[in-house]
Amino acid sequence: DPQGVLRDECIEKNAKCQELKDILDKCNERVAVNPAIEEETCEEELIDFVHCVDHCVSKSLFSKLV
């Protein structure tokens, strides 16, 4: 599946996506350590990260599907 490969490349090589992944990872750690914080879900961080990766992948995915 070329999409999976491209996503992995984007996460590794795109500085903005890597930064957003780090922010998401830190949020997930915070929530895991303190589950009493019910208001924090890391949803915003996840959306930002997925949007970055999808945007990066979209630049080259369709050329590989032809």
MITIZA-196125 format. One record per residue (C-alpha): x, y, z; residue in three letters. Coordinates in steps of 0.25 Angstrom, whole numbers, plus 5000, padded with zeros to 4 digits. Example, Ala and Ser with C-alpha at 12.3 -4.5 7.8 and 13.67 -1.06 7.14 Angstrom:
504949825031ALA
505549965029SER
//
This chain:
500050005000ASP
500750134995PRO
499950215005GLN
500550155017GLY
501950165012VAL
501750315009LEU
501150335022ARG
502350275029ASP
503250365021GLU
502450485024CYS
502550465039ILE
504050445038GLU
504450545028LYS
503450665029ASN
503950755041ALA
502550815043LYS
501850675044CYS
502950625053GLN
502750745062GLU
501250715063LEU
501550565066LYS
502450605077ASP
501350705083ILE
500250585081LEU
501250485088ASP
501450585100LYS
499950605101CYS
499650455101ASN
500650435112GLU
500050545120ARG
498650485119VAL
499250345122ALA
499950385134VAL
498750465140ASN
497450405135PRO
496750495145ALA
496850605135ILE
495550575128GLU
495550705119GLU
496850675112GLU
496650575101THR
497750615091CYS
496750625080GLU
497250755075GLU
498650705074GLU
498250575067LEU
497450655057ILE
498650755054ASP
499650635053PHE
498650555043VAL
498450675035HIS
499950705033CYS
500250555029VAL
499050555020ASP
499450685013HIS
500850635012CYS
500450495006VAL
499450564996SER
500550634989LYS
501050494983SER
500050394986LEU
499250404973PHE
500450394964SER
500650264970LYS
499250214968LEU
499250234953VAL
//
